[in-house]
Amino acid sequence: MAIIKDQQHRRELILRLKRIEGQVRGIQGMIDDGADCEKVTQQLSAARRALDKTFFSVLACAIQTAPEKAGSARAAEERVKHAAALLAKFG
């Protein structure tokens, strides 16, 4: 199981998620205030893209820390299979 070990990367992810959280709260406020549906969907789309970007950043971490075996061709094949499995499961 992969863990985000790089402290800088971890901080960046947390900050990004906090920004997304603020964005979602803003959307809730827009809906509560009766904002135009097109403006709400525009903000929802932006929040979704931000979450997708975060998702792919964390997924890259999982792929990079996939089991390695001395750089062999078999190890490369295993990493590709691992990446494909993660994308199929979560993408």
Z-matrix of the N, CA and C atoms (Angstrom, degrees):
N
C 1 1.445
C 2 1.528 1 108.86
N 3 1.306 2 116.20 1 129.56
C 4 1.463 3 121.64 2 -177.91
C 5 1.528 4 110.58 3 -84.16
N 6 1.307 5 114.83 4 142.51
C 7 1.462 6 122.62 5 177.64
C 8 1.520 7 107.70 6 -127.91
N 9 1.325 8 116.88 7 142.33
C 10 1.461 9 121.00 8 177.92
C 11 1.524 10 106.97 9 -76.36
N 12 1.321 11 116.25 10 104.00
C 13 1.459 12 121.45 11 -175.29
C 14 1.520 13 112.44 12 -92.21
N 15 1.318 14 117.48 13 -31.21
C 16 1.455 15 121.68 14 -178.39
C 17 1.531 16 109.58 15 -68.94
N 18 1.329 17 116.55 16 115.02
C 19 1.462 18 121.41 17 -175.78
C 20 1.526 19 112.43 18 -62.06
N 21 1.330 20 117.18 19 -38.75
C 22 1.465 21 120.47 20 179.33
C 23 1.530 22 110.54 21 -63.75
N 24 1.323 23 116.14 22 -44.87
C 25 1.467 24 120.75 23 178.20
C 26 1.523 25 110.11 24 -61.76
N 27 1.313 26 116.69 25 -42.04
C 28 1.469 27 121.73 26 179.28
C 29 1.528 28 110.57 27 -61.38
N 30 1.349 29 116.59 28 -45.22
C 31 1.470 30 120.53 29 179.15
C 32 1.521 31 111.13 30 -62.62
N 33 1.326 32 116.52 31 -42.43
C 34 1.461 33 120.98 32 179.06
C 35 1.529 34 111.39 33 -61.40
N 36 1.328 35 116.32 34 -41.89
C 37 1.465 36 120.11 35 178.55
C 38 1.520 37 111.52 36 -64.22
N 39 1.327 38 116.41 37 -43.94
C 40 1.469 39 120.69 38 179.62
C 41 1.525 40 110.20 39 -62.46
N 42 1.330 41 117.34 40 -44.51
C 43 1.469 42 120.31 41 178.43
C 44 1.522 43 111.32 42 -62.37
N 45 1.317 44 116.66 43 -41.44
C 46 1.459 45 120.67 44 178.53
C 47 1.521 46 110.38 45 -62.11
N 48 1.329 47 116.69 46 -43.84
C 49 1.470 48 120.29 47 179.44
C 50 1.527 49 111.51 48 -65.52
N 51 1.318 50 117.52 49 -35.36
C 52 1.472 51 120.08 50 177.02
C 53 1.520 52 110.68 51 -66.30
N 54 1.338 53 116.97 52 -38.41
C 55 1.469 54 119.88 53 176.30
C 56 1.528 55 110.66 54 -64.05
N 57 1.318 56 116.04 55 -41.21
C 58 1.467 57 120.24 56 178.47
C 59 1.525 58 109.61 57 -64.13
N 60 1.316 59 116.04 58 -41.42
C 61 1.474 60 120.16 59 178.45
C 62 1.531 61 110.34 60 -58.97
N 63 1.322 62 116.86 61 -43.71
C 64 1.459 63 120.92 62 177.19
C 65 1.520 64 111.30 63 -63.68
N 66 1.321 65 115.63 64 -38.75
C 67 1.453 66 121.14 65 178.64
C 68 1.530 67 110.33 66 -62.71
N 69 1.320 68 116.79 67 -43.36
C 70 1.466 69 121.10 68 -179.91
C 71 1.534 70 110.03 69 -66.99
N 72 1.308 71 117.30 70 -39.27
C 73 1.470 72 119.14 71 176.42
C 74 1.526 73 110.90 72 -62.95
N 75 1.328 74 115.82 73 -37.64
C 76 1.455 75 120.06 74 176.31
C 77 1.524 76 111.85 75 -62.81
N 78 1.322 77 115.77 76 -39.27
C 79 1.466 78 120.77 77 177.64
C 80 1.522 79 110.30 78 -64.65
N 81 1.331 80 116.18 79 -41.82
C 82 1.461 81 119.81 80 177.03
C 83 1.531 82 110.17 81 -58.51
N 84 1.320 83 115.68 82 -43.01
C 85 1.460 84 120.35 83 178.28
C 86 1.519 85 111.94 84 -63.37
N 87 1.337 86 116.31 85 -40.49
C 88 1.460 87 120.59 86 178.15
C 89 1.533 88 110.44 87 -59.68
N 90 1.317 89 115.68 88 -45.54
C 91 1.466 90 120.26 89 -179.29
C 92 1.528 91 110.00 90 -65.08
N 93 1.316 92 116.09 91 -44.06
C 94 1.462 93 121.41 92 179.80
C 95 1.527 94 111.37 93 -61.66
N 96 1.328 95 116.63 94 -35.41
C 97 1.462 96 121.84 95 -179.23
C 98 1.522 97 113.03 96 -84.42
N 99 1.339 98 116.73 97 -1.63
C 100 1.461 99 120.28 98 178.18
C 101 1.514 100 114.02 99 78.65
N 102 1.322 101 117.20 100 34.96
C 103 1.467 102 121.30 101 -179.74
C 104 1.528 103 110.91 102 -65.21
N 105 1.308 104 114.96 103 158.21
C 106 1.456 105 123.17 104 177.54
C 107 1.530 106 110.20 105 -58.95
N 108 1.321 107 116.27 106 135.08
C 109 1.473 108 121.20 107 -177.31
C 110 1.527 109 112.45 108 -57.97
N 111 1.313 110 117.67 109 -37.79
C 112 1.463 111 120.15 110 -179.48
C 113 1.529 112 111.26 111 -63.94
N 114 1.327 113 116.40 112 -39.65
C 115 1.464 114 119.88 113 178.13
C 116 1.527 115 110.76 114 -67.52
N 117 1.327 116 116.67 115 -37.78
C 118 1.472 117 120.66 116 178.18
C 119 1.523 118 109.83 117 -64.78
N 120 1.342 119 116.13 118 -45.73
C 121 1.467 120 118.21 119 -179.25
C 122 1.522 121 111.46 120 -65.15
N 123 1.321 122 116.65 121 -33.30
C 124 1.468 123 120.65 122 176.67
C 125 1.533 124 110.02 123 -61.86
N 126 1.323 125 116.90 124 -44.04
C 127 1.458 126 120.76 125 179.50
C 128 1.529 127 111.49 126 -70.80
N 129 1.333 128 117.19 127 -36.58
C 130 1.464 129 120.40 128 175.93
C 131 1.523 130 110.69 129 -62.16
N 132 1.319 131 116.35 130 -41.31
C 133 1.458 132 121.01 131 178.58
C 134 1.532 133 110.61 132 -62.80
N 135 1.317 134 116.47 133 -42.58
C 136 1.470 135 120.44 134 179.06
C 137 1.526 136 110.65 135 -63.61
N 138 1.329 137 116.86 136 -41.70
C 139 1.474 138 120.49 137 179.06
C 140 1.528 139 110.53 138 -65.16
N 141 1.323 140 115.79 139 -40.19
C 142 1.467 141 120.00 140 178.84
C 143 1.526 142 111.02 141 -63.31
N 144 1.334 143 116.42 142 -42.52
C 145 1.473 144 119.95 143 178.02
C 146 1.521 145 110.79 144 -63.08
N 147 1.327 146 116.89 145 -39.69
C 148 1.464 147 120.60 146 178.89
C 149 1.525 148 110.56 147 -64.67
N 150 1.328 149 116.98 148 -40.83
C 151 1.467 150 120.36 149 176.48
C 152 1.526 151 110.92 150 -65.46
N 153 1.328 152 117.10 151 -41.05
C 154 1.466 153 120.68 152 178.12
C 155 1.529 154 110.76 153 -60.77
N 156 1.323 155 116.52 154 -42.88
C 157 1.464 156 120.36 155 179.46
C 158 1.528 157 110.40 156 -62.20
N 159 1.316 158 116.34 157 -40.74
C 160 1.469 159 120.81 158 177.48
C 161 1.525 160 110.06 159 -66.15
N 162 1.322 161 116.37 160 -43.18
C 163 1.461 162 121.37 161 178.46
C 164 1.527 163 110.92 162 -56.33
N 165 1.334 164 116.65 163 -48.24
C 166 1.462 165 119.76 164 -177.65
C 167 1.531 166 111.76 165 -67.72
N 168 1.318 167 117.32 166 -30.93
C 169 1.458 168 120.42 167 176.51
C 170 1.532 169 111.00 168 -65.96
N 171 1.328 170 115.79 169 -42.37
C 172 1.473 171 119.91 170 178.30
C 173 1.523 172 110.23 171 -71.56
N 174 1.315 173 117.52 172 -38.26
C 175 1.460 174 121.22 173 177.47
C 176 1.528 175 110.48 174 -61.66
N 177 1.329 176 116.76 175 -40.53
C 178 1.466 177 120.44 176 177.63
C 179 1.521 178 110.60 177 -60.04
N 180 1.325 179 116.39 178 -38.12
C 181 1.468 180 120.40 179 177.12
C 182 1.528 181 110.15 180 -60.61
N 183 1.325 182 115.61 181 -44.79
C 184 1.473 183 119.75 182 -179.76
C 185 1.519 184 111.11 183 -63.49
N 186 1.316 185 116.87 184 -39.06
C 187 1.460 186 120.94 185 -179.85
C 188 1.526 187 110.81 186 -69.34
N 189 1.339 188 116.39 187 -43.09
C 190 1.467 189 120.80 188 -178.42
C 191 1.517 190 112.24 189 -64.31
N 192 1.319 191 116.68 190 -31.16
C 193 1.461 192 119.68 191 -178.09
C 194 1.522 193 112.34 192 -98.76
N 195 1.336 194 116.20 193 16.51
C 196 1.461 195 120.44 194 176.84
C 197 1.526 196 109.38 195 -61.13
N 198 1.328 197 116.06 196 154.49
C 199 1.470 198 119.02 197 -179.54
C 200 1.528 199 112.33 198 -51.59
N 201 1.321 200 115.08 199 131.77
C 202 1.459 201 121.27 200 -179.54
C 203 1.524 202 109.73 201 -115.13
N 204 1.336 203 115.36 202 146.86
C 205 1.461 204 120.35 203 178.53
C 206 1.515 205 109.35 204 -134.51
N 207 1.294 206 117.62 205 79.91
C 208 1.465 207 124.18 206 172.25
C 209 1.529 208 114.29 207 51.11
N 210 1.314 209 118.12 208 30.39
C 211 1.460 210 120.91 209 174.66
C 212 1.514 211 115.79 210 66.82
N 213 1.299 212 119.29 211 21.66
C 214 1.459 213 121.29 212 -179.45
C 215 1.529 214 110.78 213 -74.23
N 216 1.322 215 116.12 214 166.15
C 217 1.463 216 121.33 215 176.63
C 218 1.523 217 109.65 216 -63.06
N 219 1.297 218 116.05 217 -35.54
C 220 1.477 219 120.83 218 178.21
C 221 1.521 220 109.81 219 -64.71
N 222 1.319 221 117.09 220 -39.64
C 223 1.470 222 120.63 221 178.97
C 224 1.522 223 110.53 222 -64.27
N 225 1.318 224 116.40 223 -40.95
C 226 1.469 225 120.30 224 178.38
C 227 1.526 226 110.07 225 -62.90
N 228 1.316 227 116.18 226 -41.90
C 229 1.460 228 120.89 227 178.30
C 230 1.529 229 110.95 228 -62.80
N 231 1.318 230 116.53 229 -40.89
C 232 1.461 231 121.14 230 178.71
C 233 1.531 232 111.24 231 -64.09
N 234 1.337 233 116.39 232 -39.48
C 235 1.464 234 120.16 233 178.81
C 236 1.527 235 110.69 234 -64.45
N 237 1.321 236 116.75 235 -40.83
C 238 1.462 237 120.71 236 178.39
C 239 1.526 238 110.07 237 -64.92
N 240 1.318 239 117.28 238 -43.59
C 241 1.467 240 121.25 239 177.80
C 242 1.526 241 110.55 240 -61.62
N 243 1.326 242 115.40 241 -41.91
C 244 1.470 243 120.70 242 179.29
C 245 1.525 244 110.21 243 -62.26
N 246 1.326 245 116.78 244 -45.11
C 247 1.467 246 121.47 245 179.32
C 248 1.520 247 110.39 246 -62.10
N 249 1.325 248 117.31 247 -43.94
C 250 1.458 249 121.45 248 179.54
C 251 1.523 250 111.17 249 -63.21
N 252 1.313 251 116.43 250 -40.64
C 253 1.463 252 120.32 251 179.14
C 254 1.528 253 111.18 252 -64.62
N 255 1.326 254 116.76 253 -41.50
C 256 1.459 255 119.94 254 178.50
C 257 1.525 256 111.47 255 -64.34
N 258 1.335 257 116.27 256 -43.07
C 259 1.463 258 119.19 257 178.12
C 260 1.520 259 111.96 258 -65.01
N 261 1.310 260 116.77 259 -39.25
C 262 1.466 261 120.38 260 178.94
C 263 1.532 262 110.86 261 -65.87
N 264 1.310 263 115.41 262 -37.95
C 265 1.468 264 119.80 263 -177.19
C 266 1.523 265 112.06 264 -76.79
N 267 1.329 266 117.59 265 -43.01
C 268 1.452 267 120.28 266 -171.51
C 269 1.525 268 114.62 267 -113.32
N 270 1.320 269 117.98 268 -16.85
C 271 1.462 270 120.89 269 -174.31
C 272 1.468 271 111.37 270 -83.31
